[in-house]
Amino acid sequence: VRAGDGRVARVELDAGDILFGGADGCDVRLPGHLPPVVGQFTLATDGLRVRRLAPAVPVAVNGRDLTDSSPVLVKHGDRVTVGPAEVLVHI
């Protein structure tokens, strides 16, 4: 995870979910004026999925905006952008 020109932070997901957003309680806290929870990564039997939970904040996978809260499969090398932050997926 990298926000703007900041340093890279590594987040590992062994099972379950990772929430990302502006709240202290999120697994990945993003800078800026963001809603408390913007989205979620989920590790499922068929792979890693991401979904947008805050309709007002754009979330994109490889430049394609997620248009609703349906989970989208992401794979190794995909880039998920949320406001000023970018997540590079390593599986």
PAMARKOL-818661 format. One record per residue: residue in one letter; chain; x, y, z of N, C-alpha, C, O, CB in turn. Coordinates in nm, 4 decimals. Glycine has a CB too. Example, Ala and Ser with C-alpha at 12.3 -4.5 7.8 and 13.67 -1.06 7.14 Angstrom:
# PAMARKOL-818661
REC   residu   chaine        nc1        nc2        nc3       cac1       cac2       cac3        cc1        cc2        cc3        oc1        oc2        oc3       cbc1       cbc2       cbc3
REC        A        A     1.3190    -0.5690     0.7800     1.2300    -0.4500     0.7800     1.3200    -0.3300     0.7800     1.4236    -0.3319     0.8465     1.1308    -0.4473     0.9046
REC        S        A     1.2850    -0.2250     0.7080     1.3670    -0.1060     0.7140     1.2900     0.0030     0.7870     1.3409     0.1138     0.8039     1.4084    -0.0598     0.5725
END
This chain:
# PAMARKOL-818661
REC   residu   chaine        nc1        nc2        nc3       cac1       cac2       cac3        cc1        cc2        cc3        oc1        oc2        oc3       cbc1       cbc2       cbc3
REC        V        A     0.0863    -0.1172     0.0000     0.0000     0.0000     0.0000     0.0900     0.1223     0.0000     0.1848     0.1305     0.0781    -0.0977     0.0005     0.1230
REC        R        A     0.0603     0.2169    -0.0873     0.1350     0.3433    -0.0895     0.0356     0.4570    -0.1087    -0.0505     0.4512    -0.1965     0.2439     0.3440    -0.2032
REC        A        A     0.0481     0.5595    -0.0266    -0.0361     0.6781    -0.0388     0.0494     0.7938    -0.0870     0.1409     0.8377    -0.0173    -0.1052     0.7127     0.0961
REC        G        A     0.0191     0.8436    -0.2076     0.0950     0.9537    -0.2640     0.2412     0.9167    -0.2788     0.2746     0.8128    -0.3357     0.0808     1.0777    -0.1779
REC        D        A     0.3293     1.0033    -0.2266     0.4731     0.9780    -0.2316     0.5240     0.9144    -0.1029     0.6449     0.9054    -0.0816     0.5481     1.1071    -0.2583
REC        G        A     0.4323     0.8705    -0.0172     0.4708     0.8124     0.1111     0.5394     0.6785     0.0952     0.5540     0.6257    -0.0150     0.3500     0.7970     0.1995
REC        R        A     0.5807     0.6255     0.2085     0.6508     0.4979     0.2054     0.5512     0.3836     0.1861     0.4313     0.3991     0.2093     0.7321     0.4775     0.3348
REC        V        A     0.6022     0.2720     0.1444     0.5207     0.1535     0.1187     0.4950     0.0816     0.2504     0.5860     0.0637     0.3313     0.5902     0.0588     0.0165
REC        A        A     0.3711     0.0407     0.2712     0.3346    -0.0391     0.3877     0.2856    -0.1742     0.3385     0.2077    -0.1823     0.2435     0.2256     0.0323     0.4745
REC        R        A     0.3316    -0.2797     0.4035     0.2926    -0.4150     0.3640     0.1853    -0.4654     0.4601     0.1987    -0.4535     0.5819     0.4158    -0.5111     0.3627
REC        V        A     0.0788    -0.5221     0.4034    -0.0306    -0.5771     0.4823    -0.0534    -0.7195     0.4356    -0.0759    -0.7438     0.3171    -0.1608    -0.4912     0.4689
REC        E        A    -0.0475    -0.8144     0.5292    -0.0670    -0.9546     0.4932    -0.2071    -0.9985     0.5326    -0.2605    -0.9580     0.6359     0.0392    -1.0445     0.5610
REC        L        A    -0.2650    -1.0820     0.4480    -0.3986    -1.1362     0.4725    -0.3900    -1.2874     0.4688    -0.3685    -1.3472     0.3634    -0.5019    -1.0835     0.3680
REC        D        A    -0.4072    -1.3489     0.5856    -0.4032    -1.4946     0.5942    -0.5414    -1.5554     0.5741    -0.5544    -1.6606     0.5116    -0.3464    -1.5381     0.7287
REC        A        A    -0.6431    -1.4907     0.6259    -0.7809    -1.5381     0.6137    -0.8735    -1.4236     0.6524    -0.8332    -1.3311     0.7228    -0.8067    -1.6646     0.7033
REC        G        A    -0.9955    -1.4305     0.6067    -1.0939    -1.3304     0.6465    -1.0892    -1.2047     0.5633    -1.0677    -1.2087     0.4421    -1.0746    -1.2948     0.7889
REC        D        A    -1.1099    -1.0912     0.6315    -1.1274    -0.9633     0.5640    -1.0267    -0.8604     0.6117    -0.9752    -0.8678     0.7232    -1.2679    -0.9114     0.5855
REC        I        A    -0.9996    -0.7639     0.5240    -0.9228    -0.6447     0.5586    -1.0079    -0.5254     0.5180    -1.0458    -0.5123     0.4016    -0.7808    -0.6425     0.4878
REC        L        A    -1.0377    -0.4387     0.6137    -1.1126    -0.3167     0.5851    -1.0148    -0.2032     0.5617    -0.9119    -0.1939     0.6287    -1.2103    -0.2822     0.7007
REC        F        A    -1.0478    -0.1156     0.4649    -0.9648     0.0019     0.4423    -1.0513     0.1258     0.4384    -1.1639     0.1229     0.3888    -0.8845    -0.0117     0.3126
REC        G        A    -0.9971     0.2363     0.4916    -1.0706     0.3616     0.4977    -1.0000     0.4602     0.5882    -0.8806     0.4469     0.6147    -1.2130     0.3381     0.5460
REC        G        A    -1.0744     0.5599     0.6359    -1.0166     0.6671     0.7149    -1.0196     0.6468     0.8651    -0.9604     0.7263     0.9382    -1.0852     0.7910     0.6834
REC        A        A    -1.0871     0.5422     0.9142    -1.1021     0.5212     1.0583    -0.9800     0.4550     1.1213    -0.9107     0.3755     1.0579    -1.2246     0.4371     1.0854
REC        D        A    -0.9558     0.4893     1.2460    -0.8466     0.4265     1.3206    -0.8644     0.2751     1.3280    -0.7656     0.2018     1.3305    -0.8380     0.4851     1.4618
REC        G        A    -0.9878     0.2276     1.3314    -1.0155     0.0855     1.3449    -0.9979     0.0040     1.2181    -1.0080    -0.1186     1.2229    -1.1522     0.0679     1.3936
REC        C        A    -0.9721     0.0678     1.1048    -0.9509    -0.0059     0.9801    -0.8164    -0.0772     0.9825    -0.7207    -0.0302     1.0440    -0.9588     0.0890     0.8591
REC        D        A    -0.8105    -0.1903     0.9153    -0.6844    -0.2636     0.9043    -0.5822    -0.1829     0.8241    -0.4625    -0.1872     0.8526    -0.7075    -0.4013     0.8383
REC        V        A    -0.6306    -0.1094     0.7236    -0.5460    -0.0210     0.6437    -0.6077     0.1180     0.6506    -0.7103     0.1445     0.5880    -0.5329    -0.0713     0.4941
REC        R        A    -0.5440     0.2070     0.7276    -0.5944     0.3439     0.7409    -0.5324     0.4302     0.6323    -0.4102     0.4396     0.6200    -0.5632     0.4020     0.8821
REC        L        A    -0.6193     0.4930     0.5537    -0.5750     0.5743     0.4413    -0.5799     0.7218     0.4777    -0.6675     0.7635     0.5534    -0.6610     0.5468     0.3174
REC        P        A    -0.4868     0.8024     0.4247    -0.4835     0.9453     0.4552    -0.5914     1.0216     0.3787    -0.6503     0.9716     0.2829    -0.3461     1.0029     0.4225
REC        G        A    -0.6147     1.1428     0.4241    -0.7114     1.2293     0.3561    -0.8459     1.2251     0.4252    -0.8632     1.1600     0.5282    -0.7267     1.1884     0.2099
REC        H        A    -0.9395     1.2950     0.3673    -1.0740     1.3041     0.4228    -1.1608     1.1967     0.3605    -1.2359     1.2226     0.2665    -1.1350     1.4443     0.3992
REC        L        A    -1.1499     1.0759     0.4138    -1.2237     0.9617     0.3612    -1.3257     0.9141     0.4635    -1.3081     0.9368     0.5832    -1.1279     0.8473     0.3233
REC        P        A    -1.4314     0.8488     0.4186    -1.5260     0.7885     0.5126    -1.4545     0.6865     0.6007    -1.3464     0.6392     0.5657    -1.6433     0.7216     0.4370
REC        P        A    -1.5143     0.6523     0.7150    -1.4503     0.5574     0.8058    -1.4121     0.4258     0.7379    -1.3012     0.3761     0.7577    -1.5419     0.5291     0.9221
REC        V        A    -1.5031     0.3690     0.6580    -1.4746     0.2449     0.5864    -1.5066     0.2670     0.4390    -1.6199     0.2993     0.4036    -1.5570     0.1245     0.6449
REC        V        A    -1.4069     0.2497     0.3541    -1.4235     0.2702     0.2102    -1.4444     0.1385     0.1376    -1.5249     0.1307     0.0448    -1.3025     0.3426     0.1523
REC        G        A    -1.3722     0.0343     0.1792    -1.3821    -0.0921     0.1081    -1.3279    -0.2076     0.1896    -1.2891    -0.1935     0.3055    -1.3091    -0.0837    -0.0227
REC        Q        A    -1.3269    -0.3232     0.1236    -1.2905    -0.4459     0.1923    -1.2226    -0.5425     0.0963    -1.2681    -0.5621    -0.0164    -1.4140    -0.5109     0.2553
REC        F        A    -1.1135    -0.6023     0.1420    -1.0517    -0.7158     0.0743    -1.0955    -0.8407     0.1481    -1.0990    -0.8425     0.2711    -0.8949    -0.7034     0.0698
REC        T        A    -1.1292    -0.9457     0.0733    -1.1708    -1.0723     0.1330    -1.0964    -1.1856     0.0654    -1.0920    -1.1942    -0.0573    -1.3240    -1.0925     0.1211
REC        L        A    -1.0377    -1.2727     0.1468    -0.9729    -1.3910     0.0944    -1.0751    -1.5034     0.0962    -1.1226    -1.5431     0.2026    -0.8453    -1.4278     0.1766
REC        A        A    -1.1092    -1.5550    -0.0218    -1.2083    -1.6602    -0.0362    -1.1434    -1.7827    -0.0993    -1.0263    -1.7787    -0.1372    -1.3282    -1.6119    -0.1209
REC        T        A    -1.2176    -1.8895    -0.1105    -1.1630    -2.0121    -0.1678    -1.1213    -1.9940    -0.3134    -1.0306    -2.0623    -0.3609    -1.2646    -2.1240    -0.1571
REC        D        A    -1.1870    -1.9024    -0.3844    -1.1544    -1.8811    -0.5255    -1.0550    -1.7679    -0.5480    -1.0264    -1.7341    -0.6628    -1.2799    -1.8528    -0.6028
REC        G        A    -1.0014    -1.7080    -0.4410    -0.9017    -1.6030    -0.4561    -0.9316    -1.4804    -0.3730    -1.0147    -1.4845    -0.2822    -0.8906    -1.5639    -0.5992
REC        L        A    -0.8641    -1.3717    -0.4038    -0.8779    -1.2458    -0.3318    -0.9785    -1.1569    -0.4041    -0.9730    -1.1411    -0.5260    -0.7409    -1.1743    -0.3186
REC        R        A    -1.0695    -1.0998    -0.3279    -1.1709    -1.0104    -0.3849    -1.1657    -0.8757    -0.3139    -1.1270    -0.8666    -0.1974    -1.3132    -1.0727    -0.3734
REC        V        A    -1.2053    -0.7714    -0.3864    -1.2167    -0.6373    -0.3297    -1.3567    -0.5855    -0.3608    -1.4138    -0.6156    -0.4657    -1.1060    -0.5408    -0.3868
REC        R        A    -1.4106    -0.5074    -0.2681    -1.5389    -0.4430    -0.2961    -1.5418    -0.3050    -0.2333    -1.4781    -0.2790    -0.1313    -1.6563    -0.5284    -0.2437
REC        R        A    -1.6170    -0.2184    -0.2968    -1.6330    -0.0799    -0.2513    -1.7518    -0.0744    -0.1569    -1.8586    -0.1270    -0.1883    -1.6525     0.0184    -0.3719
REC        L        A    -1.7342    -0.0112    -0.0415    -1.8418    -0.0006     0.0560    -1.8931     0.1419     0.0717    -2.0022     0.1616     0.1252    -1.7952    -0.0524     0.1890
REC        A        A    -1.8182     0.2411     0.0271    -1.8592     0.3817     0.0364    -1.8873     0.4332    -0.1041    -1.7939     0.4557    -0.1810    -1.7493     0.4688     0.1069
REC        P        A    -2.0143     0.4523    -0.1389    -2.0491     0.4911    -0.2764    -1.9883     0.6238    -0.3227    -1.9718     0.6453    -0.4427    -2.1975     0.4996    -0.2888
REC        A        A    -1.9550     0.7126    -0.2289    -1.9038     0.8442    -0.2669    -1.7547     0.8442    -0.2990    -1.7028     0.9436    -0.3498    -1.9306     0.9426    -0.1569
REC        V        A    -1.6855     0.7351    -0.2705    -1.5405     0.7300    -0.2914    -1.5091     0.6339    -0.4047    -1.5469     0.5169    -0.3982    -1.4668     0.6873    -0.1617
REC        P        A    -1.4406     0.6809    -0.5085    -1.4058     0.5909    -0.6184    -1.3000     0.4883    -0.5781    -1.2001     0.5209    -0.5141    -1.3564     0.6711    -0.7373
REC        V        A    -1.3247     0.3658    -0.6168    -1.2287     0.2567    -0.6008    -1.2144     0.1953    -0.7393    -1.3144     0.1671    -0.8053    -1.2758     0.1490    -0.4916
REC        A        A    -1.0903     0.1743    -0.7839    -1.0670     0.1209    -0.9181    -0.9698     0.0040    -0.9120    -0.8810    -0.0007    -0.8268    -1.0130     0.2306    -1.0119
REC        V        A    -0.9881    -0.0894    -1.0031    -0.8957    -0.2010    -1.0206    -0.8362    -0.1879    -1.1597    -0.9072    -0.1968    -1.2598    -0.9672    -0.3402    -1.0012
REC        N        A    -0.7053    -0.1668    -1.1653    -0.6349    -0.1473    -1.2930    -0.7004    -0.0375    -1.3771    -0.7123    -0.0507    -1.4989    -0.6316    -0.2788    -1.3726
REC        G        A    -0.7423     0.0698    -1.3120    -0.7997     0.1841    -1.3820    -0.9482     0.1748    -1.4112    -1.0062     0.2714    -1.4609    -0.7288     0.2034    -1.5080
REC        R        A    -1.0116     0.0625    -1.3824    -1.1558     0.0463    -1.4055    -1.2304     0.0666    -1.2738    -1.2094    -0.0067    -1.1772    -1.1878    -0.0946    -1.4658
REC        D        A    -1.3177     0.1675    -1.2715    -1.3935     0.1973    -1.1507    -1.4892     0.0854    -1.1152    -1.5546     0.0273    -1.2018    -1.4699     0.3266    -1.1673
REC        L        A    -1.4962     0.0559    -0.9851    -1.5976    -0.0368    -0.9368    -1.7272     0.0425    -0.9284    -1.7317     0.1467    -0.8631    -1.5583    -0.1008    -0.7969
REC        T        A    -1.8315    -0.0050    -0.9932    -1.9555     0.0727    -1.0046    -2.0560     0.0438    -0.8945    -2.1511     0.1198    -0.8761    -2.0195     0.0463    -1.1371
REC        D        A    -2.0366    -0.0643    -0.8216    -2.1271    -0.0959    -0.7109    -2.0494    -0.1706    -0.6032    -1.9263    -0.1708    -0.6043    -2.2488    -0.1802    -0.7600
REC        S        A    -2.1197    -0.2334    -0.5110    -2.0509    -0.3008    -0.4007    -2.0289    -0.4497    -0.4249    -1.9983    -0.5238    -0.3315    -2.1290    -0.2824    -0.2740
REC        S        A    -2.0440    -0.4938    -0.5492    -2.0200    -0.6348    -0.5811    -1.8711    -0.6657    -0.5702    -1.7890    -0.5890    -0.6205    -2.0721    -0.6690    -0.7232
REC        P        A    -1.8345    -0.7764    -0.5055    -1.6928    -0.8138    -0.4960    -1.6336    -0.8440    -0.6337    -1.6989    -0.9045    -0.7187    -1.6760    -0.9357    -0.4040
REC        V        A    -1.5098    -0.8012    -0.6542    -1.4389    -0.8215    -0.7806    -1.3116    -0.8993    -0.7509    -1.2364    -0.8642    -0.6601    -1.4066    -0.6849    -0.8513
REC        L        A    -1.2878    -1.0045    -0.8274    -1.1679    -1.0857    -0.8109    -1.0459    -1.0057    -0.8562    -1.0466    -0.9453    -0.9634    -1.1796    -1.2183    -0.8907
REC        V        A    -0.9409    -1.0059    -0.7731    -0.8147    -0.9418    -0.8104    -0.7065    -1.0483    -0.8080    -0.7142    -1.1457    -0.7331    -0.7792    -0.8226    -0.7142
REC        K        A    -0.6055    -1.0276    -0.8917    -0.4994    -1.1267    -0.9009    -0.3628    -1.0601    -0.8850    -0.3520    -0.9376    -0.8780    -0.5074    -1.2018    -1.0348
REC        H        A    -0.2608    -1.1419    -0.8794    -0.1242    -1.0943    -0.8620    -0.0917    -0.9871    -0.9668    -0.1144    -1.0065    -1.0863    -0.0241    -1.2121    -0.8718
REC        G        A    -0.0385    -0.8742    -0.9200     0.0010    -0.7662    -1.0094    -0.1061    -0.6612    -1.0316    -0.0770    -0.5552    -1.0871     0.0406    -0.8226    -1.1399
REC        D        A    -0.2297    -0.6874    -0.9897    -0.3361    -0.5875    -1.0051    -0.3095    -0.4676    -0.9153    -0.2470    -0.4790    -0.8100    -0.4739    -0.6488    -0.9726
REC        R        A    -0.3588    -0.3520    -0.9598    -0.3460    -0.2285    -0.8820    -0.4858    -0.1798    -0.8458    -0.5708    -0.1580    -0.9321    -0.2672    -0.1187    -0.9617
REC        V        A    -0.5067    -0.1634    -0.7158    -0.6329    -0.1124    -0.6643    -0.6072     0.0288    -0.6146    -0.5231     0.0488    -0.5269    -0.6909    -0.2040    -0.5504
REC        T        A    -0.6783     0.1276    -0.6692    -0.6596     0.2658    -0.6270    -0.7824     0.3131    -0.5499    -0.8968     0.2855    -0.5859    -0.6331     0.3574    -0.7489
REC        V        A    -0.7532     0.3860    -0.4416    -0.8555     0.4423    -0.3544    -0.8096     0.5827    -0.3207    -0.7166     0.6004    -0.2419    -0.8782     0.3550    -0.2244
REC        G        A    -0.8736     0.6830    -0.3795    -0.8300     0.8198    -0.3545    -0.6816     0.8326    -0.3834    -0.6372     0.7994    -0.4933    -0.8606     0.8616    -0.2097
REC        P        A    -0.6023     0.8811    -0.2844    -0.4591     0.9019    -0.3069    -0.3750     0.7757    -0.2883    -0.2531     0.7808    -0.3042    -0.4090     1.0086    -0.2143
REC        A        A    -0.4364     0.6645    -0.2554    -0.3602     0.5437    -0.2242    -0.3688     0.4419    -0.3356    -0.4667     0.4359    -0.4099    -0.4090     0.4822    -0.0950
REC        E        A    -0.2633     0.3613    -0.3456    -0.2586     0.2533    -0.4414    -0.2145     0.1267    -0.3704    -0.1194     0.1267    -0.2922    -0.1644     0.2870    -0.5587
REC        V        A    -0.2860     0.0189    -0.3995    -0.2523    -0.1129    -0.3442    -0.2061    -0.2002    -0.4596    -0.2790    -0.2187    -0.5570    -0.3750    -0.1781    -0.2688
REC        L        A    -0.0856    -0.2536    -0.4492    -0.0345    -0.3478    -0.5478    -0.0522    -0.4863    -0.4879     0.0011    -0.5158    -0.3809     0.1167    -0.3188    -0.5853
REC        V        A    -0.1275    -0.5716    -0.5573    -0.1615    -0.7036    -0.5059    -0.0497    -0.8023    -0.5354    -0.0056    -0.8157    -0.6495    -0.2935    -0.7529    -0.5664
REC        H        A    -0.0040    -0.8714    -0.4309     0.0953    -0.9783    -0.4431     0.0351    -1.1040    -0.3851     0.0022    -1.1089    -0.2665     0.2294    -0.9418    -0.3710
REC        I        A     0.0207    -1.2047    -0.4672    -0.0368    -1.3321    -0.4216     0.0656    -1.4410    -0.4439     0.0397    -1.5573    -0.4131    -0.1703    -1.3654    -0.4961
END
